Structure formats: structure tokens, C-alpha cells
Amino acid sequence: MVTPEAKKACSRAIQDHGISERRACMLAGVNRSTVRYRALENKDQELEKCIKEIALTKRRFGYRRIHMVLKRRGEKVNHKKVFRIYQHLGLKVLKRNGRKRALGVRLIRKKAERVNQRWALDFVSDSFISGKKLRLLTVIDEYSRKSLGVVVDTSLTGLRVTRELEKMIKAHGKPEAIVSDNGTEFTSHATIQWAKQEQIEWEYIEPGKPYQNGTIESFNGKMRDECLNENLFLDLKQAQRVIEAWCVEYNEERPHSSLEGKSPCERIREKEILERNGTSI
């Protein structure tokens, strides 16, 4: 018997045989005050329930991001308390297989200071239950981290990339520059001619150095961890529907650590308000 609960149970069992409390506690090796102690009412039941609900719904959220969600809901709670409850409930984010870290000198790119200053593009691969390949074109705004669109299909060509970018420009405005790797779809004749015609500067990262386009790599990692790895896709329509729903939540609700716990849409609204007031962030 090593825990107080076990010793208390043993002491009570001994007392059931007509032995006094003092003698029973001595035999069980437990203090009488420990046996007599009655736990106080738990005042954090609602908070525990809320934390558990978020953790079960968003399985890839740790206690820090759960704390951000609670703050967005208006809960006034310290992150240390969230951590204690998180541990008490036995919650944790399971680690996935590790990945290779980039080596060498990192290219320092000037940080985007406004919306549509620079867009970032990349491809992500996945598959259906049947094993058939699935390709995703991800596009985000580097300043707000907003997902401008995720094109989901079984095949994506350079010409298709330009058509999808035209749709995004009509919806969100034209970017000053676009950053991507050196994939064949991004270096095709159709893509280069389109960028020249639209007068958009297209920046290519160095081959084999994806960290130079770290913003889109971070987004892709979150999407894979929280969406692609959490769902099984039966067909293309289901994949498009699930991924689109995740992107809407990412833009409007999900707290972003690099945006001080705000969502990308909140960051854009905050920027617009500050610009109208003649200030900047």
C-alpha cells in the first residue's frame, strides 16, 4: 500500500472487525487525520468538462492552444491552471513519427507587413482508402496566415494552377508576389507567362530548402496533422467537403500562436480597424 487512498481503505477494513481507529491507523501505517479527511467540493468541474470536450474534439490541440480557445470563449483562467487540469485528466497529444530537420544556412526573407503583399503556394499529397492518390494545392497569405484556398483533385497541372489562382485573385485581390518551390507546375511555361501577364513577381526558393517557404510548410503541417491524418477519404467530393470545412474553421476560429492567439480573419479585421484609425501593427 503506497497511496493514501489504499491506506485509508485498509484502515476502514480493519475497523470493521471491531478494532479502534487509533489501532487500525497504526496497523495500516497511516495518519488519523488522513483517514478522517474529506475532500472538498471540486469547483472546477465545469472547467474540466470544457477542457475535456475541447481535447476530445480537437485531438491535436495541446494545453496551450486549449487555453487560447478558452480565452476566446471568455473564460478567465490562467494557463498554469489549464495545464494542471490537463495533466489531472490524463490528456496528451500523441506524438507522430519524427521528421528530418533542415540543415544549412537559412534564407532570411523580409516579413510581410500587409495583406496580399506575398502569397505562398505548395503541393500536398494524400490518398483515398482505395489507395488512389490525392493532390492538394494550398495557398495562403503570408501576413494574415489566411488560407486563400485548397484545391483538391487527383491531378493538378500548371494550367490548372493559373486558373485557380485567377479565381482566388477575384475573391481576395491580387498579390504583389508569390513564393513557391521549383516544382514542374510552378516552373511551367503556362505559369511563367501568366505571372508575367498579371505583373506578379514569382519568387522561387532554393532547391531542397523548403524552410525558405516556412509559412506554407507550417500550414501544410497543421492541415496534415489536424485534418488529413484524422480523416479517411472515400471519394473526391467527401475529401473536398472535409478539407473545405477545416479551412473555414482554420480561418475563422482556430487560434494561431504567431498571431497572439487570434484567428487569421480576426487579424485582418484588426489590421483594417487600425488602418482606418491611422495606426499600424
Sequence and secondary structure as in RCSB ss.txt:
>XXXX:A:sequence
MVTPEAKKACSRAIQDHGISERRACMLAGVNRSTVRYRALENKDQELEKCIKEIALTKRRFGYRRIHMVLKRRGE
KVNHKKVFRIYQHLGLKVLKRNGRKRALGVRLIRKKAERVNQRWALDFVSDSFISGKKLRLLTVIDEYSRKSLGV
VVDTSLTGLRVTRELEKMIKAHGKPEAIVSDNGTEFTSHATIQWAKQEQIEWEYIEPGKPYQNGTIESFNGKMRD
ECLNENLFLDLKQAQRVIEAWCVEYNEERPHSSLEGKSPCERIREKEILERNGTSI
>XXXX:A:secstr
  SHHHHHHHHHHHHTTT  HHHHHHHHT  HHHHH      TTHHHHHHHHHHHHHSTT  HHHHHHHHHHTT 
   HHHHHHHHHHTT             S         STTSEEEEEEEEEE TTS EEEEEEEEETTT  EEEE
EEES   HHHHHHHHHHHHHHH   SEEEE   TTTSSHHHHHHHHHHT EEEE  TT GGGGHHHHHHHHHHHH
HTGGG   SSHHHHHHHHHHHHHHHHHT  BGGGTTB HHHHHHHHHHHHHTT   
